[in-house]
Amino acid sequence: MSYTLIKMIHVSSVVTSFLFFFIRGIWLIRESTILHRRWVRILPHVVDTVLLASAVTLAYKIQQTPFSDPWLTAKVSGLLIYIGLGMVAMRFGKTRRIRINAWIAAQCVFAYIVAVALTKSPVLNLF
């Protein structure tokens, strides 16, 4: 597969994964029963598997590794934090407030990951 096709799959998976996470957060806030449907619990895993596979393939194609490239290390670290916050938001948060706060924090971390991906820099100049 070409680099361009893999990158397109990766970016499409990122957008799909985030949009679905965002929608599930809205359902969480509204206390919708849709959130408990089987397909809603399974689909994110399918999308995230495609996302992870495309990420690993891209890293292999461009011959970059997380611990030798600071920006990639920042992305992987951010991803782990994002996953942890997502788990608190969607599954392990003890109260509704904790779950919503984790959902909001996860979106902030997602924004950081995207910014690092676009700038190839782990340090963001906000000013």
Stockholm file with secondary structure:
# STOCKHOLM 1.0

chainA/1-127         MSYTLIKMIHVSSVVTSFLFFFIRGIWLIRESTILHRRWVRILPHVVDTVLLASAVTLAYKIQQTPFSDPWLTAKVSGLLIYIGLGMVAMRFGKTRRIRINAWIAAQCVFAYIVAVALTKSPVLNLF
#=GR chainA/1-127 SS CCHHHHHHHHHHHHHHHHHHHHHHHHHHHHTCGGGGSHHHHHHHHHHHHHHHHHHHHHHHHTTCCTTTSHHHHHHHHHHHHHHHHHHIIIIICSSHHHHHHHHHHHHHHHHHHHHHHHHTCSSCCCC
#=GC SS_cons         CCHHHHHHHHHHHHHHHHHHHHHHHHHHHHTCGGGGSHHHHHHHHHHHHHHHHHHHHHHHHTTCCTTTSHHHHHHHHHHHHHHHHHHIIIIICSSHHHHHHHHHHHHHHHHHHHHHHHHTCSSCCCC
//
